[in-house]
Amino acid sequence: MVKKFLDEAYHLDNPEDTQALYDDWAASYDAETSENGYATPGRLAEALANHVEDLGAPILDFGCGTGLSGLALKLAGFKTIDGMDPNVEMLAQAKPKGVYRALIEIDIADPTPIAKGSYPTIAAIGVIGTGAAPPETFDLLMNALEPGGIMSFSFNDHAMADAAYTSRLNEWLDCGNARLVFNDYGPHLPKRNVNSTVYIIEKA
């Protein structure tokens, strides 16, 4: 019987535990999320494609994991996709999908793994949230975005329940450093009755 990891993923307390779980989960991640109806990648990619003028321009798929997010972006029309993730086992699953221009392993201990202003568009699909990437990841990605660039990300119900995540977003919006372009609440893992909000914001 294949071990299930989904329930464990929301109860991780530190980056080391997160890395260890995703190491073990990599080979069965696609199957387990698919059987629970993982809907956020398609929802986000479709919405983002409607708000980006040049689908051929480079886009960073941050926290790309096994590449399900990259597949969704490609299906939505994006043509130049770079994937970035701290987990080498997940990246090994992403490579055969053939949707990425480059796959980049990052060090979770590095506070600035992406140069400032590196990308005009960044997607973080199912990445920033409880048991995954911490709230400060939001700042990291906004700093990596070009001025006037577009970032799209999702907060699932678990992240929405933690004020640390929504507060980080509101800090950028309230001070005028970013503008909310789109948000939509809908299915994330419908078989688990978990939803997510998809956001698109424009950097000032």
Backbone hydrogen bonds, N-H to C=O, Kabsch-Sander energy under -0.5 kcal/mol:
donor,donor_aa,acceptor,acceptor_aa,energy
9,A,5,F,-1.5
10,Y,6,L,-0.5
10,Y,7,D,-0.8
11,H,8,E,-2.0
12,L,9,A,-0.5
18,T,14,N,-1.9
19,Q,15,P,-2.6
20,A,16,E,-2.2
21,L,17,D,-2.3
22,Y,18,T,-2.4
23,D,19,Q,-2.0
24,D,20,A,-1.8
25,W,21,L,-2.1
26,A,22,Y,-1.5
28,S,25,W,-1.3
29,Y,25,W,-1.2
29,Y,26,A,-0.6
32,E,28,S,-2.4
33,T,29,Y,-2.6
34,S,30,D,-2.2
35,E,31,A,-2.1
36,N,32,E,-0.7
36,N,33,T,-0.6
37,G,34,S,-1.8
38,Y,33,T,-2.1
39,A,188,H,-2.8
40,T,188,H,-0.6
43,R,39,A,-2.0
44,L,40,T,-2.9
45,A,41,P,-2.5
46,E,42,G,-2.0
47,A,43,R,-2.0
48,L,44,L,-2.9
49,A,45,A,-2.2
50,N,46,E,-1.0
51,H,48,L,-2.0
52,V,49,A,-0.5
55,L,53,E,-0.7
57,A,54,D,-1.2
59,I,80,T,-2.2
60,L,121,T,-2.2
61,D,59,I,-0.6
61,D,82,D,-3.5
62,F,60,L,-1.0
62,F,123,A,-2.4
63,G,84,M,-2.5
64,C,61,D,-0.8
64,C,84,M,-1.8
67,G,64,C,-2.3
69,S,64,C,-0.6
71,L,67,G,-2.2
72,A,68,L,-1.9
73,L,69,S,-2.3
74,K,70,G,-2.5
75,L,71,L,-2.5
76,A,72,A,-1.5
77,G,74,K,-1.4
78,F,73,L,-2.3
79,K,55,L,-2.4
80,T,55,L,-0.6
81,I,79,K,-0.5
82,D,59,I,-2.6
83,G,102,A,-3.0
84,M,61,D,-2.0
85,D,104,I,-2.1
88,V,86,P,-0.7
91,L,87,N,-2.2
92,A,88,V,-1.7
93,Q,89,E,-1.0
93,Q,90,M,-0.6
94,A,90,M,-1.5
95,K,91,L,-2.0
97,K,94,A,-1.4
98,G,95,K,-1.7
101,R,81,I,-3.4
102,A,81,I,-0.8
104,I,83,G,-2.8
106,I,85,D,-1.4
108,I,106,I,-0.6
110,D,107,D,-1.9
117,G,143,N,-1.7
118,S,115,A,-1.2
118,S,144,A,-0.9
119,Y,144,A,-1.9
121,T,58,P,-0.6
122,I,150,I,-2.2
123,A,60,L,-3.1
124,A,152,S,-2.4
126,G,124,A,-0.7
127,V,124,A,-0.5
129,G,127,V,-0.7
129,G,133,A,-1.8
132,A,129,G,-2.3
133,A,127,V,-2.3
137,T,134,P,-1.9
138,F,135,P,-1.9
140,L,136,E,-1.8
141,L,137,T,-2.3
142,M,138,F,-2.2
143,N,139,D,-2.3
144,A,140,L,-1.2
145,L,141,L,-0.7
145,L,142,M,-0.6
146,E,119,Y,-2.9
148,G,203,K,-0.8
149,G,146,E,-2.4
150,I,120,P,-2.5
151,M,201,I,-2.7
152,S,122,I,-2.6
153,F,199,Y,-1.7
154,S,124,A,-1.2
155,F,197,T,-2.1
157,D,195,N,-1.8
160,M,156,N,-2.7
161,A,157,D,-1.3
162,D,159,A,-1.5
163,A,161,A,-0.7
165,Y,162,D,-1.8
166,T,162,D,-1.0
167,S,163,A,-2.5
168,R,164,A,-1.0
169,L,165,Y,-1.5
170,N,166,T,-2.4
171,E,167,S,-2.0
172,W,168,R,-1.2
173,L,169,L,-1.9
174,D,170,N,-3.4
175,C,171,E,-1.3
176,G,173,L,-1.2
177,N,172,W,-1.5
178,A,172,W,-1.1
179,R,202,E,-2.5
181,V,200,I,-2.8
182,F,200,I,-1.8
184,D,198,V,-1.8
186,G,184,D,-0.5
186,G,196,S,-2.7
188,H,194,V,-1.9
189,L,194,V,-2.5
191,K,36,N,-1.7
192,R,189,L,-2.1
193,N,190,P,-1.0
194,V,189,L,-1.7
196,S,186,G,-2.8
197,T,155,F,-2.8
198,V,184,D,-2.8
198,V,196,S,-0.5
199,Y,153,F,-3.1
200,I,182,F,-2.5
201,I,151,M,-2.9
202,E,179,R,-2.7
203,K,149,G,-2.7
204,A,177,N,-2.7
